[in-house]
Amino acid sequence: MKRVKVLGSGCAKCGQLMDAVKAVIAAEGLDASVEKVEDMQQIMAYQVLSTPALVVDEVVLSRGRVPSRDELKDLLTR
């Protein structure tokens, strides 16, 4: 099972990324858990300075933007 985290302070783009990640997981039938991380201490532990950020299995794969659906599919199925 993949562990996916969306790092963000609760901004609109953070919500968009969370929704997009959930949609790709559902559409692709991926075995993954999704967690929203809003605590700044935890976000800083990933050395992320711009949100939203996407973390898959503790590796930061995207930061500061909402990737396209195709890019998210690629990032989540690696």
matplotlib code that plots the C-alpha trace (Angstrom):
import matplotlib.pyplot as plt

x = [0.0, 1.3, 1.2, 0.3, 0.5, -0.7, 1.2, -0.5, -1.8, -5.4, -5.3, -7.5, -4.7, -4.0, -7.7, -7.5, -4.5, -6.2, -9.3, -7.2, -5.1, -8.3, -9.8, -6.8, -6.5, -10.2, -10.1, -7.0, -8.0, -4.8, -4.1, -3.1, -3.9, -4.2, -3.4, -3.6, -0.8, -1.4, 1.0, 3.8, 6.3, 5.6, 5.7, 9.0, 10.4, 10.1, 12.0, 9.1, 8.9, 6.0, 2.7, 0.9, 3.3, 2.8, 4.7, 4.5, 6.1, 8.0, 9.5, 8.5, 7.5, 5.8, 5.8, 4.3, 1.7, -1.1, 0.1, -2.1, -4.2, -1.9, 1.2, -0.5, -1.3, 2.3, 3.6, 1.2, 1.8, 5.6]
y = [0.0, 3.4, 6.2, 9.5, 12.8, 16.2, 18.9, 22.3, 25.0, 24.6, 26.9, 26.4, 24.7, 22.3, 21.3, 20.9, 18.6, 16.5, 16.1, 15.3, 12.7, 11.0, 11.0, 9.4, 6.8, 5.9, 5.9, 3.8, 1.4, 2.0, 0.6, 3.8, 5.8, 9.6, 11.9, 15.7, 17.3, 20.9, 21.1, 23.5, 21.6, 18.4, 20.2, 21.8, 18.3, 17.5, 20.7, 22.0, 25.8, 26.1, 24.3, 22.3, 19.4, 15.7, 13.1, 9.4, 6.8, 9.6, 11.0, 14.6, 14.3, 17.7, 21.1, 24.5, 23.4, 21.1, 18.6, 17.6, 14.4, 12.6, 13.6, 12.6, 9.2, 8.8, 9.9, 7.6, 4.5, 4.5]
z = [0.0, -0.9, 1.7, 0.1, 2.0, 0.8, 2.6, 2.9, 5.1, 3.9, 0.9, -2.2, -4.2, -1.3, -1.4, -5.2, -4.9, -2.3, -4.4, -7.5, -5.7, -4.3, -7.8, -9.4, -6.7, -7.1, -10.9, -11.1, -8.3, -6.5, -3.0, -1.3, 1.9, 1.7, 4.6, 4.7, 6.7, 7.8, 10.7, 9.8, 11.9, 10.0, 6.6, 7.4, 8.3, 4.5, 3.7, 1.7, 1.5, -1.0, -0.8, -1.8, -1.9, -2.7, -0.7, -1.7, 0.5, 2.3, -0.9, -2.0, -5.6, -6.2, -4.5, -5.1, -7.7, -8.6, -11.1, -14.0, -13.7, -16.1, -14.1, -10.8, -12.4, -13.3, -9.9, -8.0, -10.1, -10.1]

ax = plt.figure().add_subplot(projection="3d")
ax.plot(x, y, z, "-o")
ax.set_aspect("equal")
plt.show()
